[in-house]
């Protein structure tokens, strides 16, 4: 199955096996009775983090200090968040970023039980020959203890150290890192935490380093990350991906808009069972992400060789198959625009338009300017960038 420029995401079999061993569960043949206490804790976590009127109180109690929540988070949220980082990592891999590093220094901010860091470590092991030094950081020492124990059980080849870090009051660090990652962090921070995070990031990131930041696809959290993106750009940072514009994010123009990826994955059987018990549906992975750095390098520099942010577009919607036409929304320096093709206008030149999927990068030539959309005519050339 084609999923844009990416393969379908999945959890490695050995990861599932060792996760089950660590939590004393048979995840290859999950038994609902043994998963019941995990499902109850997952429901409590979901309600505590999603509902604005409960979120601050739930977080203040440092919910991951409770073992039942830590184990449930590792089992469920850790598993669905683990593969997400592979999308921005694959985009970074198109550049020479990893080739220029002999030993990659990584800091994961707000690690919790380590889903971003573990996803990164597995990707590095499978996709590169780099050595790496990993640092996990969080304000809850109990979470770091769980992460350290599970990391040891995974027998990954990279040394791991941990440190206490409260991003609400982060102070500049003397240590420099090549890659800083953060996932599902903003929803647990105070409203003005970004004012502390930016100088901390600036001090902690090497001059040629990159930041990967991932948040859930919930509207308020996605918009908060996109607002953070705009703030970083305003303060002199550069955007590597996913956007094909460095203008203020068009998704923030309307209060009801936001922007997120939606990637198919091979949902493990134990996740399917837990979904049935909790009422969740994790048939795909939805999230918002940004990759930022201090150097002016963009994904387009290493994929198409230029920055034509008018004829190259990032698709930010699903493909709508409507009566008589095919339509998508794309984002670039034009803003967030509709791109539409009448089915009677299909041709060899525009045939790729019928295969477009969310977050594809698409080059267009000879489009037709309409009053409220960009037309894809018979002579329009459509190329999905690989």
N, C-alpha and C positions, 0 to 999 in steps of 0.2 A: 504493500500500500504506500502510495506517495504521500508524504506529509510536507509539502513545500520543499525546502532544501534539506530537510532533516530526515533521518530514519526515525521510525517509531520508537518512542522511549520505553524503557523497561527497567525492572529491578533485576540485577544479576542473581542467578540461582544460588551461588555460594553466599551472597549477602542474605538472602531469605533464609537459607539453612542456618547460618550463624546467628541471625536475629532470633530465630525460633529457639535455638539452643540457649541463647543468652536470657531469654524471657521464659524459658522452660515451656514452650508451646510447640505443637506439631503444626507448623504453618503450611506444610505440603498437603496435608489433609486436615484442614481446620475443623475443630469441633466447637459448634456454637456455645455449648455449655461452658467450656474453658475460656471462651472469648467474652462472656457476658460481663464480668467486672471491667474489662477493658472498654467495652462498648458504653457502659454507664459513665466511665470517666471521660471518654471521648465526647459524649453528649454534654457533660458539664463544661469541658474545655471550650467546645464550640459555642455554647451559650454565653460563657464568660467572656470570650474574646470578640464575638460578633456583635453583641448587643451593647450599644454605646452606654446605656445607663448602668451596665454591669461591669464594663471592661476595666475601668480604672480601679474599682474596688477589688476585682478579681486579680489584677496584676499586682496591686499593693500587697496582697497576701503572699506574693511570690509563689504562685501556684506550683511551680516546678520543684519547690522544696518538698512537696509531698510525693512519696514514691509511687503511689497509684497513678498520679498525673504524669510523672516522668516516664513511667513504663508505657502508659497509654499513648503519650505524645511520641515516644520513640517508635512504637509499633505502627501507629497510624499516620500521624502527620510527618514523622520522619521518613516514612516510606513514600508518601506522595510528593514530598518536597525533594527527596534525594535526586531524581532525574532532572529536575527543572534547570539546574545550573549547566547541564550539558548543552543547552541551546546557546547561551552566550559564549560558553567555552568554544563551541564549534565555530562561532563567528570570529572569535579572537584567533583561533588556529589558522584562519585564512591569511593572517598577517605573519610577520616574522617574529612576533612577540616571544613565543616559546623557544624558537630557534636561537634567539640571542641570549638565552639564559642557560647557565650550566647548573646552577642550584637555585631553585625557585623559593623565595621567602614569602610565605602566605600567612595572612592574618584573617581569621574569621571572626567578625564582630557580632556579638549577640548570639553565640553558638547554640545555646540551649542544649539539647541532646545531640546536636551535631549534623543535622541532615545536609546542610550546604557543604560542610567540610568533608563529610564522608562521600558525598556525590562527587566532589572535586577530586578526592584522593583516588577513587576508583577510576575516574576519567583519566587522570594523570598516568596511572599504572597501565591502562589499556591503550592510550593514545600517544604517549611520549616515552622517551628514555631518560627524562630529567630526574635528577635527585631533587628533593624538596624538603624544606623545614616548615612544619605546620604549627601554627599557634591558634588555639581556641580561646575565646574570651567571652565572659558572661558575668552578670552581676550575681548569679546564683551559684555558689560553689558546689551545691549538691548536683546540679545539672552537669557541671564540668567533671565531677567524680564519675557520674554515670557514663558520660561520653568517654572518659579515659579508660574505664573498664571495658566498654564495648569495643573501643578502638583496638585495645590489646587483643581481644578475642578475634578481631578481623585479620590480624597478622599482616597489616599493610606495611610497605617497605619504607615509610617516611617517619622520622621522629616527630613526636607530638609533645608540645608543652602547653600548659594552660595558664591563664592569668585572669584575675578579677578585673572587670571593666564595666563601669556604669556609663552608658552612652548619654544618659541625661545630663551628666556633669563631666563629660570627657575632657581631659586636659592633654595638651600636646605630648607626644611620646618621642623619646630619643631614638627608638628603634625604627628602622626603615624596612618597608615591605614592598615586594614587587607586585603582589596581588592582594587586594583587600576585598573580602566578600562579606555580604550581609544578606540575610534572608528572613522575612517575616519579623522584622525588627520594629518598624515605625509604629505598628499597632500597639506596641508595648511601651512607647516613649511618651514623654510629656509633650504638649503641643509646641513648645518652643525649643525642643531638643536640637533641631537642625542648627541653631546658632552656635551650639557647642560642638556639633559634629564636624562642621566644615573646617574650622581651624585644626581640629584633631586629625581629620583626614589629610589635610595639606601637610602636616608635620610627619605623619606616619607613612605616607606613600612616597616611594622613590620617584625621581623625576621622570623615569620612563615606565612607571608602573600604571596599573589599571585598577579600577574599582568596579566590581559587579554587585549590583543591588537589585534584589528581587522581593516583590511584595505580592500578597494575594490579589486576585482580580475583583475583590469587593470594591464598589465605587469609591467610597471615602478613602480607602487605603491606597488604591491605584492613583487617585487624584493627588493624594499627599506626596507620593513618590514623583509624579509628574511635576508637581510644584517644586519639589526639591531639585529636580532636573533643571528647571528654569533658573532656580536660584544659583545652582552651580555654574551654569553657563554665564550668568550675569556677573559672577565673581571671578571669571577668567578660566574656568575649566573648559575642556573640550569633550565633545560627545563622539564616541566611536560607533556605537550602535544602541538601539535598533533604528533610530529615527533618521529619515532622509531630509531633515531640516534642522538647523540650529536656531531657528526662530522660536519664540515662545510657543509652547505646545498647543496646537489647534484643538486638542481634546478638552482643554480647559476653558474654551470660549463660552460654551454653554454649561450651566451648572449640573446638568443631567448627563453629560458625556464623560467617558473615560476610555482608556485604551489598554488592551491586554492581548496576550497570546492565548491560543487554545490548541493544545497539542495532543493528538491521540497517543495512548500508551497501552501496553499489555498489562491490564489490571490483574494483579495477582489474585488468586482465589481467596486468600484470607482478607484482602481488602474488599472483595465482592461480598463476602459474608458479613464483614463489619458494616459495610454500606447498608445492607439489608436490615441490620440490627439497629442502626442509628438513624436511618432515613436519609443518609447522604447518597449522592450519586457521583462517583469519581470515575466516570467512563473516559474522561479526558482531563488534562492538566491545564488549568487556567491560571495565568499570572502576568504581572507587569514587571518589566525589568529595564535597567539602563546599564550601559558600560561607559564609564567616564575616565578621563585621564588628564594629565598636565600637558601632554604634547598634542599638537594639532594633527591627528591622524584619524581617518574615518574609514569605515568598512568599504566604502566605494573606492577608496584609493587602491585597495588590494584586490578588488573583485572586477571592477570595470575600468579602472585606471583614470577616472576623472570624477569631478563632483558636479554633475549635471542634475541638480535637484529640482528640475522642472520636467524633464522627460523620464527621469527615473523615480519610481514611486514605491513606497512600502505599503502593501495591502493591509488594511487594518479592520477588515470585516470578513465574514464568510462570503462565499460566492452565492449570489441570489439567482436562482434559475426561475425566471418569471415567464409568463405567457408572451412569447414573441421577442424576449430580450434576456440578456445576461448582464448582471450589474454587480459591481463591487465598490467599496469605498477605499480610497488610497490617500496617503499623506506624504507631502513633500513641501517645497517652498510655496506651492499654490495654496496650502492649507489642507484641510480634510475635504476631499472632493469625491463626488460620485463619478464613476467611469462606467459607461453603458454601451453595449453592443446589441444591435438588432440581429436576431438570429438569421434573417435573410441576407445579412452582410458578411456572413462567415466566409473566410478565404484561407488559403495556405498561409498568408502573411500573418493573419491574426488568430490562427488556430490555437495558439497557446493560451489565449484569453479564456477559452472554455475549460482550461485545466487549473486556473489560478486558485490558490488556497490562501487562507489567512497568514499574514506575515511573509508571504513571498516578496522578493524584490523583483520589480518588473521594469524593463526598459521599453519605452514607447516612442514610436516615430510616426509622424504624419497623422496625429490625432485631429479631431474636429472639435473646435471650440463651440460649445452651446451655451445658452443663457444660464442654465443651472446644473450642467454636468459636462464632462469631457466625453466626446463621442469616439467610439472605436469603429471606424469604417472599413470598407473592403480593402482599402490600400494602407490601413494602419499596420505597422509592423510591431509585433508583440514578442518580447523575449524575456523568459523567466531566467534570472541570473542564478547560476549554480554556485 
